[in-house]
Amino acid sequence: MDVMKQVLTGDRKTKWNKLEGSLVVLSKWGANLVASQDGEVWRRHRRVVGPAFDGTLYQLVWTKTLETYAEMEAAEGWSNCDVVDLPAVQAISTKMALLVIAKCGFGLSVDWSAPPIGPDGEITVQEAVRVLADSYIVGMMMPNWVQYLPLPGFAEIRRAFQAFTGFMQHEIASRTEEVRSGSQLADDRKDTFTMIVRANEQESGKLKLSDQEVIGNVFIMLFAGHETTAHTLSATLALLALHQEIQNEICEHIISVIGHDRDPVFSDYESLDKVLATFYEALRLFRKSFVRLYGSQADVSGNPASAYIMIRQATEDTVLNLPNPIGQDGNTPLAVHKGTVIGLDLIGMHYNPRYFPDPENFRPSRWYGTSGDSEAFFAFSIGPRACIGRKFATVEAVAFLTMLLRDWRVEPTFKDNETPEAWRERVLSLPNMGLTLGVRGAPVKLTRRQARS
C-alpha cells in the first residue's frame, strides 16, 4: 500500500504513466477519460466528465435504486411470498445494476419486466445494454469483424452493438440540440449522458470533446461500473448468508437508522456506514478489475491475469521507498530508472496482513466509520485518477442492500447433506474471473423478516 500511494498520488505532473499502446482496448467506443494518458488529454476529458458526477446524480441513483427494488419485488412476485428461493443471487444483483445504469446513466424509461424485443421485432435498447454488458470482454478485446463469425451468441452481440450504436448516435444529436435550445426537457434530465453533453456544450475550441469522445466516455464509465457493482453485490449477499451474526448486526443497524416501515432517503446514506462497510469488505475479498473503474490498462493480448495488476512506467529516474519487513522499522530506498515498468498487485495488497489483519476473514467491522470517499479504502484507487464512479456504485449498493436486508434474511441454499463449509467451498473458493472477480452462482433463500399478517 505504501508503494501504491507513492506511485498513484502526487501532483498533476506524475512520474508514473500507463504504458503507451496498452489502452487501445479501452477506446473501442471512442477516446475517453479511462483510456487517456496522464497529462493534458486526461485533464481535457476530466473537465467534461467530472461535472456529471455530483450530488444531483447521486440523488437520482438513490431514488432509481429504490424504484427498481420495488419493481423487482412486484415483478418477481415477492410481495405475496414469505420465502423466496434464488438459484443464483446474481440473477437479481446483475439485473439491478443493469437497470440502474440504464436509468441513471442513459436516462432510459425501463422497468424490471420490460420484454427484450420491442413491438417492431427489434431488440430494445434495454436488452442491447444487457447483452453488451454481459459480453463486454468480447466486445472490448475482439475486433468488430469477430461479431460476424458463425459462433453461438455472436449474432446477438452484433444486433446489440448495432442497436446501441444507433441509439447513441441519435441521442447525442438529440440531447445536444435540447441543451443548445435551452429546452425544459434538457433541464429536467439528470442522467450521466445528458450531464456530460451539457458540460461539453459549455466548452469551446480544443477543449470540447467530439461526439465520439462523448460516446466513449459514457460507454466506459457506465459499462465499467455495471459488472463491478453486480458482482460485488452478489459477493456481499453470499458472505452475509454465511455469516448470520454479521447479517443480524447489519440489520439492527439499518433498523436503528430507518426503522421498520419507512423507505430510506438519500440523506440516510452517511448514517448507513455499516451497510457500506459490508460492501467494502466484499469488494476487498473479491477484488474488482482495475480496468473497470479507475483507469489502468489490461495487457493488449487480453491476458486475464494482467487485469488484476496495475501497470505503470517511470517517466524519469526516481526512487521508491519500500517498507521493511514486518517487525523492522523504516524503509529501504529503491532506485528506479526512467522507462522501468512496475506491476502493482492489487489483490495481494488487499490480502496483505500488514494492512488487513486476518485478511482471509470476512470482517466488515474493519471499515466501520469509513466515509464513502475516504482514501483509507483503496479498491477504487486514490490520487488524481481515483475512480470517478466510486460514489455512483456505493450509493446504489447502500440503497439496495438497505432495502433487501431490512426486509429479508439471506441464507445459503444447501444441497443434500451439504455443510456450510462445503457451500463456502463450492460458491466462494474459486471466483469467476473475467475483468472482475466475482462469486460463482450463489444459491440463497430469502425469508421475510416480518411475516405478512
C-alpha positions as CSV (number, residue, x, y, z in Angstrom):
1,M,0.0,0.0,0.0
2,D,2.9,2.4,0.8
3,V,4.4,1.9,-2.6
4,M,1.0,2.3,-4.3
5,K,0.5,5.6,-2.6
6,Q,3.9,6.8,-3.9
7,V,3.0,5.8,-7.4
8,L,-0.6,6.9,-7.6
9,T,-0.7,10.1,-5.6
10,G,1.1,13.4,-6.2
11,D,0.6,16.5,-8.3
12,R,-0.7,16.6,-11.8
13,K,2.8,16.0,-13.3
14,T,3.2,12.4,-12.3
15,K,6.4,10.4,-12.5
16,W,4.4,7.3,-13.5
17,N,2.4,6.8,-16.7
18,K,0.4,4.0,-18.2
19,L,2.2,2.0,-20.9
20,E,1.9,3.6,-24.4
21,G,-0.2,1.4,-26.7
22,S,-1.8,-0.6,-24.0
23,L,-5.0,1.5,-23.8
24,V,-6.4,0.7,-27.2
25,V,-8.8,-1.9,-25.9
26,L,-10.5,0.7,-23.7
27,S,-11.1,3.1,-26.6
28,K,-13.4,0.7,-28.6
29,W,-16.3,3.2,-28.4
30,G,-14.1,6.3,-28.6
31,A,-11.3,8.0,-26.7
32,N,-12.3,8.5,-23.0
33,L,-11.1,9.5,-19.6
34,V,-10.2,6.0,-18.5
35,A,-8.1,5.3,-21.6
36,S,-6.3,8.7,-21.5
37,Q,-2.7,9.0,-20.6
38,D,-1.8,11.4,-17.8
39,G,-1.4,14.9,-18.9
40,E,-3.4,17.4,-21.0
41,V,-5.6,14.8,-22.7
42,W,-6.7,13.3,-19.4
43,R,-7.5,16.7,-18.0
44,R,-9.5,17.7,-21.1
45,H,-11.7,14.6,-20.6
46,R,-11.9,15.0,-16.8
47,R,-13.0,18.7,-17.3
48,V,-16.1,17.5,-19.2
49,V,-16.9,14.2,-17.4
50,G,-16.3,15.4,-13.8
51,P,-19.3,17.7,-13.5
52,A,-21.7,14.8,-14.3
53,F,-20.8,13.0,-11.1
54,D,-22.3,15.3,-8.5
55,G,-24.9,15.3,-5.8
56,T,-27.7,15.6,-8.3
57,L,-26.7,12.3,-9.9
58,Y,-26.3,10.5,-6.6
59,Q,-29.8,11.6,-5.5
60,L,-31.0,10.2,-8.8
61,V,-29.1,6.9,-8.3
62,W,-30.6,6.5,-4.8
63,T,-34.2,7.2,-6.0
64,K,-34.0,5.0,-9.0
65,T,-32.4,2.1,-7.0
66,L,-35.4,2.2,-4.6
67,E,-37.8,2.4,-7.5
68,T,-36.1,-0.6,-9.2
69,Y,-36.2,-2.6,-6.0
70,A,-40.0,-2.0,-5.7
71,E,-40.3,-3.1,-9.4
72,M,-38.3,-6.2,-8.7
73,E,-40.5,-7.3,-5.7
74,A,-43.7,-6.8,-7.7
75,A,-42.5,-8.4,-11.0
76,E,-40.9,-11.4,-9.2
77,G,-44.0,-12.0,-7.1
78,W,-42.1,-11.4,-3.8
79,S,-44.9,-9.2,-2.4
80,N,-47.0,-12.3,-1.9
81,C,-44.3,-14.5,-0.5
82,D,-42.6,-15.1,2.8
83,V,-39.9,-17.3,1.3
84,V,-38.1,-16.8,-2.0
85,D,-35.6,-19.3,-3.4
86,L,-32.9,-17.9,-5.7
87,P,-30.8,-20.5,-7.6
88,A,-28.2,-17.7,-8.1
89,V,-28.3,-14.4,-6.3
90,Q,-26.5,-12.9,-9.3
91,A,-29.9,-13.0,-11.2
92,I,-31.1,-10.1,-9.1
93,S,-27.8,-8.2,-8.5
94,T,-26.9,-8.2,-12.2
95,K,-30.3,-7.0,-13.3
96,M,-30.5,-4.4,-10.6
97,A,-27.1,-2.9,-11.6
98,L,-28.1,-3.0,-15.2
99,L,-31.4,-1.2,-14.8
100,V,-29.9,1.5,-12.5
101,I,-27.2,2.1,-15.2
102,A,-29.9,2.3,-17.9
103,K,-32.0,4.8,-15.9
104,C,-29.3,6.9,-14.3
105,G,-26.6,6.6,-16.9
106,F,-28.6,6.9,-20.1
107,G,-32.0,8.3,-18.9
108,L,-33.9,5.3,-20.3
109,S,-37.5,4.7,-19.1
110,V,-37.2,1.0,-18.4
111,D,-38.5,-1.4,-15.8
112,W,-37.9,-4.8,-14.4
113,S,-40.5,-6.6,-16.5
114,A,-39.8,-4.9,-19.9
115,P,-39.6,-7.5,-22.7
116,P,-36.2,-7.8,-24.6
117,I,-37.9,-7.4,-28.1
118,G,-39.9,-4.4,-29.0
119,P,-43.2,-4.2,-30.9
120,D,-41.3,-3.8,-34.1
121,G,-39.5,-7.1,-33.6
122,E,-36.2,-5.4,-33.0
123,I,-34.0,-5.7,-29.9
124,T,-34.8,-3.0,-27.3
125,V,-32.1,-0.6,-26.1
126,Q,-32.5,-2.0,-22.6
127,E,-31.8,-5.5,-23.9
128,A,-28.9,-4.2,-26.0
129,V,-27.4,-2.7,-22.9
130,R,-27.8,-6.0,-21.1
131,V,-26.1,-8.0,-23.9
132,L,-23.2,-5.6,-24.3
133,A,-22.7,-5.6,-20.5
134,D,-22.7,-9.4,-20.4
135,S,-20.3,-9.6,-23.4
136,Y,-18.2,-6.6,-22.5
137,I,-14.9,-8.5,-22.6
138,V,-15.6,-9.9,-26.1
139,G,-16.6,-6.5,-27.4
140,M,-13.6,-4.8,-25.9
141,M,-10.9,-7.3,-26.7
142,M,-12.0,-8.5,-30.2
143,P,-12.1,-6.6,-33.5
144,N,-15.5,-5.8,-34.9
145,W,-15.3,-8.5,-37.6
146,V,-15.4,-11.2,-35.0
147,Q,-19.1,-10.4,-34.4
148,Y,-19.9,-11.8,-37.8
149,L,-18.4,-15.3,-37.1
150,P,-21.0,-18.1,-37.0
151,L,-20.4,-18.7,-33.3
152,P,-23.1,-19.1,-30.6
153,G,-24.2,-15.8,-29.2
154,F,-22.3,-13.6,-31.7
155,A,-25.3,-12.8,-33.8
156,E,-27.0,-11.4,-30.6
157,I,-23.9,-9.4,-29.8
158,R,-23.9,-8.0,-33.3
159,R,-27.5,-7.0,-33.1
160,A,-26.9,-5.4,-29.7
161,F,-23.9,-3.5,-31.0
162,Q,-25.8,-2.1,-33.9
163,A,-28.9,-1.2,-31.8
164,F,-26.8,0.6,-29.2
165,T,-24.6,2.4,-31.7
166,G,-27.8,3.7,-33.4
167,F,-29.2,4.8,-30.1
168,M,-26.1,6.6,-29.0
169,Q,-25.7,8.4,-32.3
170,H,-29.3,9.5,-32.3
171,E,-29.4,10.5,-28.7
172,I,-26.2,12.6,-28.7
173,A,-27.6,14.6,-31.6
174,S,-31.0,14.9,-29.9
175,R,-29.6,15.8,-26.4
176,T,-27.1,18.3,-27.9
177,E,-29.9,20.1,-29.6
178,E,-32.0,20.1,-26.4
179,V,-29.1,21.7,-24.5
180,R,-28.4,24.2,-27.2
181,S,-32.0,25.3,-27.4
182,G,-32.4,25.5,-23.6
183,S,-35.4,23.2,-23.6
184,Q,-37.1,22.3,-20.4
185,L,-36.6,18.6,-21.2
186,A,-32.8,19.1,-21.1
187,D,-33.1,20.9,-17.8
188,D,-35.2,18.0,-16.4
189,R,-32.7,15.3,-17.4
190,K,-30.2,14.4,-14.6
191,D,-28.7,11.3,-16.1
192,T,-25.0,11.0,-16.7
193,F,-25.2,11.0,-20.5
194,T,-27.1,14.3,-20.6
195,M,-24.9,15.9,-17.9
196,I,-21.8,15.1,-20.0
197,V,-23.4,16.6,-23.1
198,R,-24.4,19.7,-21.1
199,A,-20.8,20.1,-19.7
200,N,-19.3,19.6,-23.2
201,E,-21.5,22.3,-24.7
202,Q,-20.0,24.7,-22.2
203,E,-16.6,24.1,-23.7
204,S,-15.2,25.5,-26.9
205,G,-12.3,25.0,-29.3
206,K,-9.8,22.3,-28.5
207,L,-11.2,21.7,-25.0
208,K,-14.5,20.5,-26.4
209,L,-14.9,16.7,-26.9
210,S,-16.1,15.2,-30.2
211,D,-19.3,13.3,-30.4
212,Q,-17.3,10.0,-30.5
213,E,-15.4,11.0,-27.4
214,V,-18.6,11.8,-25.5
215,I,-19.9,8.4,-26.5
216,G,-16.6,6.8,-25.5
217,N,-16.8,8.4,-22.0
218,V,-20.4,7.5,-21.4
219,F,-19.8,3.9,-22.5
220,I,-16.7,3.2,-20.5
221,M,-18.0,4.9,-17.3
222,L,-21.3,3.1,-17.3
223,F,-20.4,-0.3,-18.5
224,A,-17.3,-0.2,-16.4
225,G,-19.5,0.1,-13.3
226,H,-22.1,-2.5,-14.2
227,E,-20.1,-5.7,-13.7
228,T,-18.2,-4.5,-10.7
229,T,-21.4,-3.4,-8.8
230,A,-23.3,-6.5,-9.8
231,H,-20.5,-8.9,-8.8
232,T,-19.8,-7.2,-5.5
233,L,-23.4,-7.1,-4.5
234,S,-23.7,-10.8,-5.1
235,A,-20.5,-11.4,-3.1
236,T,-21.8,-9.3,-0.3
237,L,-25.1,-11.3,-0.1
238,A,-23.3,-14.6,-0.3
239,L,-20.9,-13.7,2.5
240,L,-23.7,-12.3,4.7
241,A,-25.6,-15.6,4.1
242,L,-22.7,-17.5,5.6
243,H,-22.2,-15.1,8.5
244,Q,-25.6,-14.7,10.1
245,E,-24.3,-12.9,13.2
246,I,-22.8,-10.2,11.0
247,Q,-26.1,-10.0,8.9
248,N,-28.1,-9.6,12.1
249,E,-25.8,-6.8,13.2
250,I,-26.2,-5.0,9.9
251,C,-30.0,-5.5,10.0
252,E,-30.1,-4.0,13.5
253,H,-28.0,-1.1,12.3
254,I,-30.4,-0.5,9.4
255,I,-33.5,-0.5,11.6
256,S,-31.8,1.9,14.1
257,V,-31.4,4.4,11.2
258,I,-34.7,4.0,9.2
259,G,-37.0,1.8,11.4
260,H,-39.2,-1.0,10.1
261,D,-41.6,0.9,7.9
262,R,-40.2,3.9,6.0
263,D,-38.0,3.8,2.9
264,P,-34.5,5.2,3.3
265,V,-33.8,8.6,1.8
266,F,-30.6,9.9,0.3
267,S,-29.8,11.8,3.5
268,D,-29.6,8.5,5.3
269,Y,-26.6,7.4,3.2
270,E,-23.9,8.7,5.5
271,S,-25.6,7.2,8.6
272,L,-25.7,3.7,7.0
273,D,-22.0,3.3,7.3
274,K,-22.2,-0.4,8.4
275,V,-24.0,-1.3,5.2
276,L,-21.3,0.5,3.2
277,A,-18.7,-1.4,5.2
278,T,-20.1,-4.8,4.2
279,F,-19.9,-3.7,0.5
280,Y,-16.3,-2.5,1.0
281,E,-15.3,-5.8,2.7
282,A,-16.8,-7.9,-0.1
283,L,-15.0,-5.7,-2.6
284,R,-11.7,-6.2,-0.8
285,L,-12.2,-10.0,-0.7
286,F,-13.4,-10.2,-4.4
287,R,-11.2,-7.6,-5.8
288,K,-12.6,-5.8,-8.9
289,S,-10.6,-5.3,-12.0
290,F,-8.7,-2.1,-12.4
291,V,-9.9,-1.9,-16.0
292,R,-13.4,-1.3,-14.8
293,L,-13.4,1.9,-12.8
294,Y,-10.2,3.7,-12.2
295,G,-8.3,3.8,-15.4
296,S,-5.5,1.3,-15.5
297,Q,-5.0,-0.9,-18.5
298,A,-5.1,-4.5,-19.5
299,D,-2.4,-6.3,-21.4
300,V,-3.2,-5.7,-25.1
301,S,-3.1,-9.5,-25.6
302,G,-6.2,-9.7,-23.4
303,N,-4.5,-11.9,-20.8
304,P,-7.0,-12.1,-17.9
305,A,-4.2,-12.4,-15.3
306,S,-3.0,-8.9,-16.2
307,A,-6.4,-7.4,-15.3
308,Y,-5.6,-7.6,-11.6
309,I,-2.3,-5.8,-11.8
310,M,-1.9,-2.1,-12.2
311,I,0.9,-1.4,-14.7
312,R,2.9,1.8,-14.6
313,Q,6.1,3.0,-16.3
314,A,8.6,5.6,-14.8
315,T,8.7,8.8,-16.9
316,E,12.0,9.8,-15.2
317,D,14.6,8.5,-12.8
318,T,13.0,8.3,-9.4
319,V,13.1,6.5,-6.0
320,L,10.6,4.2,-4.3
321,N,10.8,3.8,-0.6
322,L,9.9,0.2,0.2
323,P,8.7,-0.6,3.7
324,N,10.9,-3.0,5.6
325,P,9.6,-6.4,6.6
326,I,7.1,-6.6,9.5
327,G,9.0,-6.1,12.7
328,Q,11.6,-3.9,11.2
329,D,11.1,-0.1,11.3
330,G,11.8,2.2,8.4
331,N,12.1,1.9,4.7
332,T,14.6,0.8,2.1
333,P,15.1,3.1,-0.9
334,L,15.0,1.5,-4.4
335,A,16.3,3.5,-7.3
336,V,14.1,3.2,-10.4
337,H,15.4,4.2,-13.8
338,K,13.3,6.0,-16.4
339,G,11.4,3.5,-18.6
340,T,11.2,0.9,-15.8
341,V,7.8,-0.9,-15.8
342,I,6.3,-2.0,-12.5
343,G,3.2,-4.0,-11.6
344,L,1.2,-3.2,-8.5
345,D,-0.5,-6.4,-7.2
346,L,-4.0,-5.1,-6.2
347,I,-5.2,-8.5,-5.0
348,G,-2.1,-9.2,-3.0
349,M,-2.3,-5.7,-1.3
350,H,-5.9,-6.4,-0.2
351,Y,-4.8,-9.7,1.4
352,N,-1.6,-8.3,3.0
353,P,-1.7,-8.8,6.8
354,R,0.4,-5.7,7.3
355,Y,-2.6,-3.7,6.4
356,F,-5.5,-6.1,6.9
357,P,-5.2,-8.4,10.0
358,D,-6.8,-11.8,9.4
359,P,-7.1,-10.9,5.7
360,E,-8.9,-14.1,4.7
361,N,-11.8,-13.4,7.1
362,F,-15.0,-11.5,6.2
363,R,-14.8,-8.7,8.7
364,P,-16.9,-5.6,7.7
365,S,-16.1,-4.0,11.1
366,R,-12.7,-3.1,9.8
367,W,-14.5,-0.4,7.7
368,Y,-17.0,0.8,10.3
369,G,-16.9,4.6,10.3
370,T,-15.2,4.8,7.0
371,S,-16.8,7.5,4.8
372,G,-17.9,6.9,1.2
373,D,-15.0,9.0,-0.1
374,S,-12.2,8.0,2.3
375,E,-8.9,7.1,0.8
376,A,-8.5,4.5,3.6
377,F,-10.4,2.2,1.3
378,F,-8.1,1.6,-1.6
379,A,-10.1,-0.6,-4.0
380,F,-11.2,2.5,-6.0
381,S,-7.7,3.7,-6.2
382,I,-6.5,7.1,-4.8
383,G,-5.0,10.2,-6.0
384,P,-6.0,12.4,-9.0
385,R,-7.0,9.4,-11.1
386,A,-9.1,7.7,-8.5
387,C,-12.4,6.1,-9.7
388,I,-14.8,8.9,-10.7
389,G,-17.7,6.4,-10.5
390,R,-17.0,5.4,-6.9
391,K,-19.9,7.2,-5.2
392,F,-22.3,6.1,-8.0
393,A,-21.5,2.5,-7.1
394,T,-21.6,2.9,-3.3
395,V,-24.8,4.9,-3.3
396,E,-26.5,2.2,-5.4
397,A,-25.1,-0.6,-3.2
398,V,-26.2,1.0,0.1
399,A,-29.7,1.8,-1.1
400,F,-30.2,-1.8,-2.5
401,L,-28.7,-3.6,0.5
402,T,-30.6,-1.5,3.0
403,M,-33.9,-2.4,1.5
404,L,-33.1,-6.1,1.0
405,L,-31.5,-6.8,4.3
406,R,-34.2,-4.8,6.3
407,D,-36.9,-6.9,4.6
408,W,-35.3,-10.3,4.1
409,R,-33.0,-12.7,5.8
410,V,-30.5,-14.2,3.4
411,E,-29.4,-17.8,4.0
412,P,-27.4,-20.3,1.9
413,T,-29.4,-23.0,0.0
414,F,-27.6,-26.3,0.6
415,K,-27.5,-29.4,-1.5
416,D,-28.5,-32.7,0.3
417,N,-26.2,-33.2,3.2
418,E,-24.1,-30.1,2.3
419,T,-22.4,-28.3,5.2
420,P,-21.8,-24.5,5.4
421,E,-18.1,-25.2,4.8
422,A,-18.9,-27.2,1.7
423,W,-21.2,-24.5,0.4
424,R,-18.4,-22.0,1.0
425,E,-16.0,-24.1,-0.9
426,R,-18.5,-24.6,-3.8
427,V,-19.5,-20.9,-4.1
428,L,-16.7,-18.8,-2.7
429,S,-13.4,-20.6,-3.1
430,L,-13.0,-20.4,-6.9
431,P,-14.2,-17.0,-8.0
432,N,-15.3,-16.3,-11.6
433,M,-12.5,-14.5,-13.3
434,G,-13.2,-12.0,-16.1
435,L,-12.5,-8.4,-15.9
436,T,-14.0,-8.6,-12.4
437,L,-13.6,-11.2,-9.7
438,G,-16.9,-12.5,-8.5
439,V,-18.5,-15.4,-6.7
440,R,-19.8,-18.4,-8.7
441,G,-23.6,-18.9,-8.9
442,A,-24.6,-18.4,-5.2
443,P,-27.9,-20.2,-4.4
444,V,-29.7,-18.5,-1.5
445,K,-33.0,-18.5,0.3
446,L,-34.7,-15.2,1.3
447,T,-37.0,-15.3,4.3
448,R,-39.2,-12.3,5.1
449,R,-38.2,-10.9,8.4
450,Q,-41.7,-9.7,9.3
451,A,-44.1,-12.3,8.0
452,R,-47.3,-10.9,6.3
453,S,-50.3,-10.8,8.5
